[in-house]
Amino acid sequence: MKNYDLIVIGTGSGMNYVNSIIDSNTELKIAVIDKDEPGGICLTRGCIPSKLLLYPAELVRELETAPLFGIKLEIKDIDFRMIMERMRRRIGEDIDMIREGLTGNSYLDYYPEAAEFISPYTLKVGEETLHSEMIFLCTGSRPAIPPVKGLEEIGYLTSDTVLELEECPKSLAILGGSYIGAEYGHFFSAMGAEVTVIGRNSYFLPQEEPEISELARIKMSEYMRIVTNHEAIEVRKENNGQKTVIAKDRNSGEETKVTVDEILVATG
Protein backbone atom coordinates (compact mmCIF):
# COMPACT_ATOMS: atom_id res chain seq x y z
CA MET A 1 0.00 0.00 0.00
CA LYS A 2 1.19 3.50 -0.85
CA ASN A 3 0.40 6.30 1.58
CA TYR A 4 -0.16 9.89 0.46
CA ASP A 5 -0.86 13.17 2.18
CA LEU A 6 -3.36 14.01 -0.56
CA ILE A 7 -5.07 12.12 -3.38
CA VAL A 8 -6.91 14.01 -6.11
CA ILE A 9 -9.21 12.17 -8.51
CA GLY A 10 -9.57 14.23 -11.68
CA THR A 11 -7.18 16.42 -13.65
CA GLY A 12 -9.48 19.30 -14.47
CA SER A 13 -10.34 21.84 -11.80
CA GLY A 14 -8.82 19.47 -9.27
CA MET A 15 -5.37 20.52 -10.43
CA ASN A 16 -6.02 24.03 -9.14
CA TYR A 17 -6.04 22.59 -5.64
CA VAL A 18 -2.94 20.52 -6.31
CA ASN A 19 -0.95 23.46 -7.67
CA SER A 20 -1.83 25.74 -4.76
CA ILE A 21 -0.99 23.01 -2.24
CA ILE A 22 2.35 22.27 -3.92
CA ASP A 23 3.17 25.98 -3.91
CA SER A 24 2.56 26.17 -0.17
CA ASN A 25 4.25 22.89 0.79
CA THR A 26 6.52 20.96 -1.56
CA GLU A 27 7.12 18.24 1.05
CA LEU A 28 3.63 16.75 0.76
CA LYS A 29 3.25 13.42 -1.01
CA ILE A 30 0.49 13.80 -3.61
CA ALA A 31 -1.21 11.39 -6.02
CA VAL A 32 -3.30 12.49 -9.01
CA ILE A 33 -5.64 9.97 -10.64
CA ASP A 34 -7.63 10.22 -13.86
CA LYS A 35 -8.82 7.36 -16.06
CA ASP A 36 -9.70 9.77 -18.88
CA GLU A 37 -7.52 12.05 -20.94
CA PRO A 38 -5.90 14.62 -18.63
CA GLY A 39 -7.21 18.16 -18.66
CA GLY A 40 -10.75 17.71 -17.43
CA ILE A 41 -14.10 18.13 -19.09
CA CYS A 42 -13.60 21.76 -20.11
CA LEU A 43 -10.58 20.88 -22.24
CA THR A 44 -11.43 17.44 -23.51
CA ARG A 45 -15.14 17.68 -24.31
CA GLY A 46 -16.54 20.95 -23.00
CA CYS A 47 -16.04 24.66 -23.37
CA ILE A 48 -12.71 24.63 -25.23
CA PRO A 49 -13.67 22.23 -28.07
CA SER A 50 -16.96 24.07 -28.53
CA LYS A 51 -15.17 27.42 -28.82
CA LEU A 52 -12.82 25.96 -31.44
CA LEU A 53 -15.94 25.07 -33.43
CA LEU A 54 -17.67 28.39 -32.85
CA TYR A 55 -14.83 30.35 -34.46
CA PRO A 56 -15.34 28.95 -38.00
CA ALA A 57 -19.09 29.43 -37.52
CA GLU A 58 -18.44 33.07 -36.67
CA LEU A 59 -16.31 33.39 -39.82
CA VAL A 60 -19.15 32.07 -41.95
CA ARG A 61 -21.68 34.50 -40.49
CA GLU A 62 -19.22 37.39 -40.74
CA LEU A 63 -18.48 36.66 -44.40
CA GLU A 64 -22.20 36.61 -45.11
CA THR A 65 -22.37 40.27 -44.12
CA ALA A 66 -19.68 41.29 -46.65
CA PRO A 67 -22.20 42.59 -49.25
CA LEU A 68 -23.32 45.20 -46.71
CA PHE A 69 -19.87 46.75 -47.13
CA GLY A 70 -19.76 46.49 -50.90
CA ILE A 71 -17.71 43.29 -50.89
CA LYS A 72 -19.00 40.52 -53.12
CA LEU A 73 -17.87 37.02 -52.26
CA GLU A 74 -19.14 33.46 -52.15
CA ILE A 75 -18.46 30.56 -49.79
CA LYS A 76 -18.01 27.72 -52.25
CA ASP A 77 -17.48 24.91 -49.78
CA ILE A 78 -17.19 24.18 -46.06
CA ASP A 79 -14.85 21.31 -45.17
CA PHE A 80 -16.62 19.99 -42.09
CA ARG A 81 -14.18 17.13 -41.63
CA MET A 82 -11.22 19.53 -41.64
CA ILE A 83 -12.90 21.79 -39.07
CA MET A 84 -13.49 18.84 -36.75
CA GLU A 85 -9.98 17.47 -37.26
CA ARG A 86 -8.48 20.88 -36.47
CA MET A 87 -10.47 21.03 -33.24
CA ARG A 88 -9.39 17.53 -32.21
CA ARG A 89 -5.77 18.19 -33.13
CA ARG A 90 -5.60 21.36 -31.04
CA ILE A 91 -7.24 19.62 -28.09
CA GLY A 92 -4.90 16.66 -28.49
CA GLU A 93 -1.86 18.95 -28.37
CA ASP A 94 -3.02 20.45 -25.08
CA ILE A 95 -3.81 17.01 -23.65
CA ASP A 96 -0.33 15.76 -24.54
CA MET A 97 1.24 18.82 -22.94
CA ILE A 98 -0.71 18.28 -19.71
CA ARG A 99 0.15 14.57 -19.70
CA GLU A 100 3.84 15.41 -20.05
CA GLY A 101 3.55 17.86 -17.18
CA LEU A 102 1.91 15.26 -14.95
CA THR A 103 4.25 12.38 -15.74
CA GLY A 104 7.32 14.59 -15.39
CA ASN A 105 6.24 16.32 -12.17
CA SER A 106 8.55 15.35 -9.31
CA TYR A 107 6.07 16.66 -6.74
CA LEU A 108 3.34 14.11 -7.48
CA ASP A 109 2.57 10.62 -8.74
CA TYR A 110 0.22 10.41 -11.73
CA TYR A 111 -2.03 7.40 -12.23
CA PRO A 112 -3.90 7.23 -15.58
CA GLU A 113 -6.25 4.58 -14.18
CA ALA A 114 -9.74 4.19 -12.77
CA ALA A 115 -10.02 4.54 -9.00
CA GLU A 116 -12.27 2.47 -6.74
CA PHE A 117 -12.86 2.86 -3.02
CA ILE A 118 -12.23 -0.48 -1.30
CA SER A 119 -12.48 0.94 2.24
CA PRO A 120 -12.62 4.39 3.86
CA TYR A 121 -9.63 6.45 2.70
CA THR A 122 -8.29 3.55 0.61
CA LEU A 123 -8.41 3.22 -3.18
CA LYS A 124 -7.71 0.48 -5.67
CA VAL A 125 -5.98 2.05 -8.69
CA GLY A 126 -4.94 -0.46 -11.33
CA GLU A 127 -2.72 -2.93 -9.50
CA GLU A 128 -1.91 -0.43 -6.75
CA THR A 129 -3.57 0.26 -3.41
CA LEU A 130 -3.43 3.90 -2.30
CA HIS A 131 -4.33 5.43 1.06
CA SER A 132 -4.79 9.01 2.22
CA GLU A 133 -6.67 10.81 4.96
CA MET A 134 -7.49 13.53 2.41
CA ILE A 135 -9.08 12.59 -0.92
CA PHE A 136 -10.53 15.18 -3.30
CA LEU A 137 -13.19 13.98 -5.74
CA CYS A 138 -12.95 16.34 -8.72
CA THR A 139 -14.49 14.08 -11.35
CA GLY A 140 -16.61 16.66 -13.17
CA SER A 141 -20.04 16.02 -14.65
CA ARG A 142 -21.72 14.06 -17.40
CA PRO A 143 -24.50 14.94 -19.88
CA ALA A 144 -28.01 14.81 -18.40
CA ILE A 145 -30.30 12.68 -20.56
CA PRO A 146 -34.04 13.38 -20.26
CA PRO A 147 -36.43 10.41 -19.97
CA VAL A 148 -37.90 10.75 -23.46
CA LYS A 149 -39.75 7.71 -24.81
CA GLY A 150 -37.75 6.00 -27.57
CA LEU A 151 -34.65 8.17 -27.18
CA GLU A 152 -32.32 5.48 -25.82
CA GLU A 153 -33.43 2.91 -28.38
CA ILE A 154 -33.10 5.19 -31.40
CA GLY A 155 -29.86 6.89 -30.38
CA TYR A 156 -28.69 10.46 -30.01
CA LEU A 157 -25.65 12.71 -29.79
CA THR A 158 -24.44 14.46 -26.65
CA SER A 159 -22.01 17.31 -26.11
CA ASP A 160 -19.40 14.53 -25.74
CA THR A 161 -20.12 12.39 -28.80
CA VAL A 162 -20.89 15.30 -31.12
CA LEU A 163 -17.16 16.05 -31.12
CA GLU A 164 -16.55 12.73 -32.87
CA LEU A 165 -18.64 13.54 -35.95
CA GLU A 166 -16.95 13.28 -39.35
CA GLU A 167 -19.86 14.52 -41.45
CA CYS A 168 -22.31 17.33 -40.83
CA PRO A 169 -25.90 16.08 -40.56
CA LYS A 170 -28.26 17.64 -43.06
CA SER A 171 -30.80 18.26 -40.32
CA LEU A 172 -30.51 18.33 -36.55
CA ALA A 173 -32.88 18.63 -33.60
CA ILE A 174 -31.29 19.99 -30.43
CA LEU A 175 -33.07 19.21 -27.17
CA GLY A 176 -32.22 22.08 -24.84
CA GLY A 177 -32.47 25.83 -25.30
CA SER A 178 -29.68 26.91 -22.97
CA TYR A 179 -26.10 27.85 -23.85
CA ILE A 180 -25.02 24.38 -25.05
CA GLY A 181 -27.97 24.17 -27.42
CA ALA A 182 -27.39 27.74 -28.59
CA GLU A 183 -23.69 27.16 -29.27
CA TYR A 184 -24.18 23.98 -31.25
CA GLY A 185 -27.21 25.40 -33.01
CA HIS A 186 -25.04 28.31 -34.13
CA PHE A 187 -22.24 25.98 -35.24
CA PHE A 188 -24.28 23.43 -37.16
CA SER A 189 -26.50 26.00 -38.85
CA ALA A 190 -23.38 27.81 -40.07
CA MET A 191 -22.04 24.50 -41.38
CA GLY A 192 -25.18 24.12 -43.47
CA ALA A 193 -27.44 21.95 -41.33
CA GLU A 194 -31.14 22.66 -40.91
CA VAL A 195 -31.39 23.11 -37.14
CA THR A 196 -34.36 23.06 -34.77
CA VAL A 197 -33.78 23.90 -31.10
CA ILE A 198 -36.43 22.66 -28.68
CA GLY A 199 -36.37 24.16 -25.17
CA ARG A 200 -38.56 23.51 -22.12
CA ASN A 201 -38.28 27.04 -20.79
CA SER A 202 -40.51 29.82 -22.05
CA TYR A 203 -37.33 31.77 -22.89
CA PHE A 204 -34.46 30.91 -25.18
CA LEU A 205 -31.22 31.10 -23.16
CA PRO A 206 -33.23 31.32 -19.91
CA GLN A 207 -30.19 32.11 -17.76
CA GLU A 208 -29.83 35.47 -19.48
CA GLU A 209 -31.81 38.66 -18.84
CA PRO A 210 -35.16 38.53 -20.70
CA GLU A 211 -34.16 41.34 -23.06
CA ILE A 212 -30.89 39.60 -23.98
CA SER A 213 -32.72 36.30 -24.37
CA GLU A 214 -35.21 37.83 -26.79
CA LEU A 215 -32.53 39.58 -28.84
CA ALA A 216 -30.61 36.30 -29.12
CA ARG A 217 -33.78 34.45 -30.15
CA ILE A 218 -34.60 37.01 -32.85
CA LYS A 219 -31.07 37.00 -34.26
CA MET A 220 -30.51 33.26 -34.17
CA SER A 221 -33.96 32.58 -35.61
CA GLU A 222 -32.57 33.93 -38.88
CA TYR A 223 -30.52 30.74 -39.17
CA MET A 224 -32.47 28.11 -37.25
CA ARG A 225 -35.88 27.27 -35.87
CA ILE A 226 -36.25 27.90 -32.15
CA VAL A 227 -39.16 26.30 -30.30
CA THR A 228 -39.59 27.36 -26.66
CA ASN A 229 -41.88 26.14 -23.88
CA HIS A 230 -41.97 22.66 -25.41
CA GLU A 231 -40.96 19.36 -23.87
CA ALA A 232 -39.84 16.41 -25.98
CA ILE A 233 -42.06 13.47 -25.09
CA GLU A 234 -41.21 10.85 -27.72
CA VAL A 235 -38.72 9.99 -30.46
CA ARG A 236 -39.60 7.70 -33.37
CA LYS A 237 -37.54 6.09 -36.12
CA GLU A 238 -38.84 6.60 -39.66
CA ASN A 239 -38.59 4.04 -42.47
CA ASN A 240 -35.98 6.17 -44.25
CA GLY A 241 -33.74 6.17 -41.17
CA GLN A 242 -34.60 9.67 -40.02
CA LYS A 243 -35.75 10.45 -36.50
CA THR A 244 -38.92 12.27 -35.51
CA VAL A 245 -39.08 14.23 -32.28
CA ILE A 246 -42.53 14.82 -30.82
CA ALA A 247 -42.64 17.81 -28.46
CA LYS A 248 -45.61 19.07 -26.47
CA ASP A 249 -46.41 22.68 -25.61
CA ARG A 250 -46.22 22.88 -21.82
CA ASN A 251 -49.22 25.22 -21.69
CA SER A 252 -51.64 24.17 -24.41
CA GLY A 253 -50.58 20.53 -24.76
CA GLU A 254 -50.41 20.94 -28.54
CA GLU A 255 -47.86 18.63 -30.17
CA THR A 256 -45.16 19.60 -32.66
CA LYS A 257 -43.25 17.09 -34.79
CA VAL A 258 -39.75 17.59 -36.18
CA THR A 259 -38.13 15.02 -38.47
CA VAL A 260 -34.33 15.15 -38.70
CA ASP A 261 -31.22 13.12 -39.44
CA GLU A 262 -29.73 13.47 -35.95
CA ILE A 263 -30.73 14.46 -32.43
CA LEU A 264 -28.38 16.29 -30.07
CA VAL A 265 -29.26 16.19 -26.38
CA ALA A 266 -28.08 19.45 -24.78
CA THR A 267 -30.24 19.59 -21.67
CA GLY A 268 -27.35 20.05 -19.25
VOVO-184358 format. One line per field, with one value per residue: x, y, z of N, C-alpha, C in turn. Coordinates in steps of 0.2 Angstrom, whole numbers. Example, Ala and Ser with C-alpha at 12.3 -4.5 7.8 and 13.67 -1.06 7.14 Angstrom:
<rs>
n_xx <- c(66, 64)
n_yy <- c(-28, -11)
n_zz <- c(39, 35)
ca_xx <- c(62, 68)
ca_yy <- c(-22, -5)
ca_zz <- c(39, 36)
c_xx <- c(66, 64)
c_yy <- c(-16, 0)
c_zz <- c(39, 39)
</rs>
This chain:
<rs>
n_xx <- c(4, 2, 5, -2, -1, -11, -24, -30, -43, -46, -41, -45, -52, -48, -34, -31, -32, -21, -10, -10, -8, 5, 13, 12, 17, 30, 34, 24, 16, 9, -4, -11, -25, -33, -44, -47, -43, -31, -34, -47, -65, -68, -58, -56, -69, -78, -80, -69, -67, -79, -78, -68, -75, -85, -78, -75, -88, -92, -84, -91, -103, -99, -93, -104, -110, -103, -108, -115, -105, -101, -93, -91, -93, -92, -95, -89, -87, -88, -77, -81, -76, -62, -63, -67, -57, -46, -50, -50, -36, -30, -35, -29, -16, -15, -19, -8, 2, -2, -2, 12, 17, 11, 17, 30, 31, 39, 34, 23, 13, 7, -7, -14, -27, -42, -51, -56, -65, -60, -61, -64, -55, -46, -40, -42, -31, -28, -16, -12, -13, -19, -18, -25, -28, -34, -44, -48, -62, -64, -71, -79, -93, -107, -116, -134, -147, -163, -179, -185, -197, -192, -180, -167, -167, -167, -156, -144, -135, -123, -116, -103, -101, -104, -93, -86, -90, -89, -95, -106, -123, -137, -149, -154, -160, -160, -161, -164, -163, -153, -136, -128, -136, -138, -125, -121, -131, -129, -116, -119, -129, -122, -113, -121, -132, -149, -157, -166, -170, -176, -183, -187, -190, -199, -192, -178, -161, -162, -155, -151, -154, -171, -172, -160, -161, -172, -167, -157, -164, -171, -161, -154, -164, -164, -156, -160, -173, -182, -189, -198, -204, -208, -208, -199, -207, -207, -198, -196, -192, -190, -195, -186, -174, -173, -176, -189, -195, -206, -214, -222, -232, -230, -240, -252, -253, -252, -245, -230, -221, -205, -194, -179, -161, -152, -151, -147, -144, -144, -147, -141)
n_yy <- c(-6, 11, 26, 43, 60, 68, 64, 66, 65, 66, 78, 90, 104, 100, 101, 114, 114, 106, 112, 124, 119, 112, 123, 129, 120, 110, 97, 88, 73, 68, 61, 60, 56, 50, 42, 46, 56, 68, 84, 87, 90, 103, 105, 93, 89, 100, 116, 122, 114, 117, 131, 131, 126, 136, 147, 145, 145, 158, 165, 161, 167, 180, 183, 182, 194, 203, 209, 220, 229, 232, 222, 208, 191, 173, 159, 144, 131, 121, 113, 102, 90, 94, 105, 99, 90, 99, 105, 93, 90, 102, 101, 89, 92, 100, 91, 82, 90, 92, 80, 76, 86, 81, 68, 70, 77, 80, 82, 75, 59, 52, 44, 36, 29, 20, 23, 15, 15, 4, 4, 15, 29, 22, 17, 7, 7, 3, -9, -5, -1, 13, 25, 38, 51, 62, 65, 71, 73, 76, 75, 80, 82, 74, 72, 76, 66, 67, 58, 53, 45, 32, 37, 32, 20, 23, 32, 45, 61, 68, 82, 77, 66, 72, 78, 69, 68, 65, 69, 82, 83, 83, 88, 93, 91, 99, 96, 106, 122, 131, 137, 127, 121, 133, 136, 125, 125, 137, 133, 122, 126, 136, 128, 122, 114, 110, 117, 114, 120, 114, 119, 118, 129, 144, 154, 157, 153, 154, 158, 170, 188, 194, 203, 201, 188, 188, 196, 187, 176, 182, 185, 173, 166, 169, 159, 147, 136, 140, 133, 136, 133, 120, 102, 88, 73, 61, 50, 44, 32, 33, 25, 29, 30, 42, 52, 56, 69, 71, 85, 93, 107, 115, 123, 123, 110, 106, 97, 96, 91, 86, 81, 74, 71, 69, 69, 80, 80, 92, 96, 99)
n_zz <- c(0, -4, 4, 5, 7, 1, -11, -27, -37, -53, -66, -70, -64, -52, -52, -49, -35, -32, -37, -30, -17, -18, -21, -8, 0, -3, 2, 4, 0, -15, -24, -41, -50, -64, -75, -88, -102, -98, -91, -89, -91, -97, -106, -113, -118, -117, -114, -121, -134, -140, -142, -151, -162, -163, -168, -183, -187, -183, -193, -205, -203, -202, -215, -223, -221, -229, -241, -237, -235, -248, -253, -263, -262, -261, -252, -257, -252, -237, -227, -217, -211, -210, -201, -190, -187, -185, -173, -165, -166, -160, -147, -144, -144, -132, -122, -123, -119, -106, -100, -101, -92, -80, -79, -78, -67, -52, -40, -38, -40, -54, -60, -73, -72, -68, -52, -37, -22, -9, 4, 18, 15, 7, -9, -24, -37, -53, -52, -40, -22, -14, -1, 9, 20, 16, 2, -13, -23, -39, -51, -61, -72, -81, -96, -95, -97, -104, -99, -112, -121, -132, -135, -130, -137, -150, -152, -150, -150, -139, -130, -128, -138, -150, -154, -160, -173, -191, -202, -207, -201, -211, -206, -190, -173, -158, -142, -129, -124, -119, -116, -121, -131, -139, -143, -151, -160, -167, -172, -181, -189, -196, -203, -212, -209, -206, -193, -178, -163, -147, -133, -115, -107, -106, -111, -123, -120, -105, -94, -96, -95, -98, -109, -116, -119, -128, -139, -143, -147, -158, -167, -169, -174, -187, -193, -189, -182, -168, -154, -141, -123, -125, -122, -126, -129, -135, -146, -163, -175, -192, -208, -217, -210, -204, -189, -179, -168, -156, -148, -134, -131, -116, -110, -118, -123, -135, -149, -157, -172, -177, -190, -192, -196, -186, -168, -155, -139, -127, -114, -102)
ca_xx <- c(0, 6, 2, -1, -4, -17, -25, -35, -46, -48, -36, -47, -52, -44, -27, -30, -30, -15, -5, -9, -5, 12, 16, 13, 21, 33, 36, 18, 16, 2, -6, -17, -28, -38, -44, -48, -38, -29, -36, -54, -71, -68, -53, -57, -76, -83, -80, -64, -68, -85, -76, -64, -80, -88, -74, -77, -95, -92, -82, -96, -108, -96, -92, -111, -112, -98, -111, -117, -99, -99, -89, -95, -89, -96, -92, -90, -87, -86, -74, -83, -71, -56, -65, -67, -50, -42, -52, -47, -29, -28, -36, -24, -9, -15, -19, -2, 6, -4, 1, 19, 18, 10, 21, 37, 31, 43, 30, 17, 13, 1, -10, -20, -31, -49, -50, -61, -64, -61, -62, -63, -48, -41, -42, -39, -30, -25, -14, -10, -18, -17, -22, -24, -33, -37, -45, -53, -66, -65, -72, -83, -100, -109, -123, -140, -152, -170, -182, -190, -199, -189, -173, -162, -167, -165, -149, -143, -128, -122, -110, -97, -101, -104, -86, -83, -93, -85, -99, -112, -130, -141, -154, -153, -164, -156, -165, -161, -162, -148, -131, -125, -140, -137, -118, -121, -136, -125, -111, -121, -133, -117, -110, -126, -137, -156, -157, -172, -169, -182, -182, -193, -191, -203, -187, -172, -156, -166, -151, -149, -159, -176, -171, -154, -164, -176, -163, -153, -169, -173, -155, -153, -170, -163, -153, -162, -179, -181, -196, -198, -209, -210, -205, -199, -210, -206, -194, -198, -188, -194, -193, -180, -169, -173, -179, -195, -195, -213, -213, -228, -232, -231, -246, -258, -253, -252, -239, -226, -216, -199, -191, -172, -156, -149, -154, -142, -146, -140, -151, -137)
ca_yy <- c(0, 18, 32, 49, 66, 70, 61, 70, 61, 71, 82, 97, 109, 97, 103, 120, 113, 103, 117, 129, 115, 111, 130, 131, 114, 105, 91, 84, 67, 69, 57, 62, 50, 51, 37, 49, 60, 73, 91, 89, 91, 109, 104, 87, 88, 105, 123, 123, 111, 120, 137, 130, 125, 142, 152, 145, 147, 165, 167, 160, 172, 187, 183, 183, 201, 206, 213, 226, 234, 232, 216, 203, 185, 167, 153, 139, 125, 121, 107, 100, 86, 98, 109, 94, 87, 104, 105, 88, 91, 107, 98, 83, 95, 102, 85, 79, 94, 91, 73, 77, 89, 76, 62, 73, 82, 77, 83, 71, 53, 52, 37, 36, 23, 21, 23, 12, 14, -2, 5, 22, 32, 18, 16, 2, 10, -2, -15, -2, 1, 20, 27, 45, 54, 68, 63, 76, 70, 82, 70, 83, 80, 70, 75, 74, 63, 67, 52, 54, 39, 30, 41, 27, 15, 26, 34, 52, 64, 72, 87, 73, 62, 77, 80, 64, 68, 66, 73, 87, 80, 88, 91, 92, 93, 100, 96, 110, 129, 135, 139, 122, 121, 139, 136, 120, 127, 142, 130, 117, 130, 139, 122, 121, 110, 113, 116, 115, 120, 113, 121, 118, 135, 149, 159, 155, 156, 157, 161, 177, 193, 193, 207, 198, 182, 189, 198, 181, 172, 185, 185, 166, 163, 170, 154, 141, 136, 140, 132, 137, 131, 113, 97, 82, 67, 54, 50, 38, 30, 33, 20, 31, 31, 48, 52, 61, 71, 74, 89, 95, 113, 114, 126, 121, 103, 105, 93, 98, 85, 88, 75, 76, 66, 67, 72, 81, 81, 97, 98, 100)
ca_zz <- c(0, -4, 8, 2, 11, -3, -17, -31, -43, -58, -68, -72, -59, -46, -52, -46, -28, -32, -38, -24, -11, -20, -20, -1, 4, -8, 5, 4, -5, -18, -30, -45, -53, -69, -80, -94, -105, -93, -93, -87, -95, -101, -111, -118, -122, -115, -117, -126, -140, -143, -144, -157, -167, -164, -172, -190, -188, -183, -199, -210, -202, -204, -222, -226, -221, -233, -246, -234, -236, -254, -254, -266, -261, -261, -249, -261, -249, -230, -226, -210, -208, -208, -195, -184, -186, -182, -166, -161, -166, -155, -140, -142, -142, -125, -118, -123, -115, -99, -99, -100, -86, -75, -79, -77, -61, -47, -34, -37, -44, -59, -61, -78, -71, -64, -45, -34, -15, -6, 11, 19, 13, 3, -16, -28, -43, -57, -47, -34, -17, -11, 5, 11, 25, 12, -5, -16, -29, -44, -57, -66, -73, -87, -99, -92, -103, -101, -100, -117, -124, -138, -136, -129, -142, -157, -152, -150, -149, -133, -131, -129, -144, -156, -156, -164, -180, -197, -207, -204, -203, -215, -202, -183, -168, -152, -136, -124, -126, -115, -119, -125, -137, -143, -146, -156, -165, -171, -176, -186, -194, -200, -207, -217, -207, -205, -186, -174, -156, -143, -126, -111, -104, -110, -114, -126, -116, -100, -89, -97, -94, -104, -115, -120, -122, -134, -144, -146, -151, -164, -171, -171, -178, -194, -196, -186, -179, -161, -152, -133, -119, -127, -119, -130, -125, -139, -152, -167, -181, -198, -212, -221, -206, -200, -183, -178, -161, -154, -142, -132, -128, -109, -108, -122, -124, -143, -151, -163, -174, -181, -192, -193, -197, -180, -162, -150, -132, -124, -108, -96)
c_xx <- c(4, 2, 4, -4, -11, -17, -31, -37, -49, -42, -38, -47, -48, -37, -26, -28, -23, -9, -4, -6, 3, 16, 17, 17, 24, 34, 30, 19, 9, 2, -12, -19, -33, -38, -45, -42, -37, -32, -43, -59, -70, -63, -55, -64, -81, -82, -75, -65, -74, -83, -72, -69, -84, -85, -76, -84, -96, -89, -87, -101, -106, -95, -99, -113, -108, -102, -113, -111, -97, -94, -93, -91, -94, -92, -94, -91, -85, -84, -75, -78, -65, -57, -64, -61, -45, -44, -49, -39, -27, -29, -31, -18, -9, -15, -12, 3, 5, -1, 8, 21, 16, 15, 28, 37, 34, 39, 24, 18, 6, -1, -16, -24, -38, -47, -57, -60, -65, -62, -62, -56, -43, -44, -38, -38, -25, -23, -11, -15, -15, -21, -20, -30, -37, -38, -50, -56, -68, -66, -77, -90, -101, -115, -129, -145, -159, -174, -187, -191, -195, -182, -167, -161, -165, -159, -149, -136, -129, -117, -103, -96, -101, -98, -82, -85, -88, -89, -105, -118, -133, -147, -153, -158, -160, -161, -162, -160, -158, -142, -127, -129, -139, -130, -118, -126, -133, -120, -114, -125, -128, -113, -115, -132, -144, -157, -164, -170, -175, -180, -188, -195, -195, -198, -181, -167, -159, -162, -149, -155, -164, -175, -165, -157, -168, -172, -159, -158, -170, -167, -154, -158, -169, -160, -155, -169, -179, -188, -195, -204, -212, -205, -205, -202, -209, -202, -195, -193, -192, -191, -187, -174, -169, -177, -184, -195, -202, -212, -220, -227, -234, -237, -252, -259, -253, -245, -236, -221, -211, -195, -184, -167, -153, -152, -148, -145, -142, -144, -147, -132)
c_yy <- c(6, 23, 38, 54, 68, 66, 65, 66, 66, 76, 89, 102, 107, 99, 110, 119, 110, 108, 122, 125, 114, 118, 131, 126, 109, 98, 86, 79, 67, 64, 60, 57, 52, 46, 40, 53, 66, 80, 92, 90, 97, 108, 99, 87, 94, 111, 125, 120, 115, 127, 136, 129, 132, 147, 151, 147, 155, 168, 167, 166, 179, 188, 185, 190, 206, 211, 220, 231, 234, 227, 210, 196, 179, 162, 147, 132, 125, 114, 105, 95, 89, 102, 105, 92, 93, 105, 99, 88, 96, 104, 93, 86, 97, 96, 82, 83, 93, 85, 73, 81, 85, 71, 64, 77, 78, 78, 79, 64, 53, 45, 38, 30, 25, 20, 20, 12, 7, -2, 12, 24, 28, 16, 10, 6, 6, -8, -12, -1, 8, 21, 34, 47, 60, 66, 68, 72, 76, 79, 74, 81, 76, 73, 72, 72, 63, 60, 53, 47, 37, 33, 36, 22, 17, 29, 42, 54, 67, 77, 83, 70, 66, 78, 75, 63, 69, 70, 77, 84, 86, 92, 89, 95, 93, 101, 100, 117, 134, 136, 134, 121, 127, 138, 131, 121, 132, 138, 126, 121, 133, 134, 120, 116, 114, 112, 118, 114, 119, 114, 120, 124, 140, 154, 155, 157, 158, 159, 168, 182, 193, 197, 204, 192, 183, 192, 192, 177, 175, 184, 178, 163, 164, 164, 147, 142, 135, 139, 132, 134, 124, 108, 91, 76, 61, 55, 44, 38, 30, 28, 22, 32, 37, 47, 58, 63, 74, 78, 92, 102, 113, 118, 123, 113, 101, 102, 96, 92, 88, 82, 77, 70, 64, 71, 74, 83, 86, 100, 99, 95)
c_zz <- c(0, 0, 5, 7, 8, -9, -20, -36, -48, -60, -71, -67, -53, -46, -49, -38, -27, -32, -32, -18, -12, -18, -12, 3, -1, -5, 5, -2, -8, -24, -34, -49, -58, -75, -87, -97, -100, -96, -91, -93, -100, -107, -116, -121, -119, -118, -122, -133, -144, -145, -150, -163, -168, -169, -180, -191, -188, -190, -205, -209, -204, -211, -225, -225, -225, -238, -243, -234, -243, -257, -257, -265, -261, -257, -253, -258, -242, -229, -219, -207, -206, -202, -189, -182, -183, -175, -162, -161, -160, -148, -139, -140, -135, -121, -117, -118, -107, -96, -97, -94, -80, -74, -77, -71, -55, -40, -33, -41, -48, -60, -66, -78, -68, -56, -42, -26, -13, 1, 12, 19, 10, -4, -19, -35, -48, -52, -41, -29, -14, -5, 7, 16, 21, 5, -8, -22, -33, -50, -62, -66, -80, -90, -96, -98, -100, -103, -105, -120, -131, -139, -135, -135, -149, -157, -153, -149, -142, -135, -130, -136, -150, -158, -160, -171, -185, -202, -204, -206, -207, -211, -195, -178, -162, -146, -130, -127, -122, -119, -123, -132, -142, -147, -152, -162, -170, -175, -182, -191, -199, -205, -212, -215, -205, -197, -183, -167, -152, -136, -121, -108, -109, -114, -118, -122, -109, -94, -90, -95, -100, -110, -120, -123, -128, -140, -147, -150, -158, -169, -174, -175, -186, -198, -194, -183, -172, -158, -144, -130, -122, -124, -124, -126, -129, -145, -156, -173, -187, -203, -216, -217, -202, -193, -182, -170, -161, -148, -141, -129, -121, -106, -112, -123, -131, -144, -157, -165, -178, -183, -195, -195, -190, -174, -157, -144, -128, -118, -102, -94)
</rs>
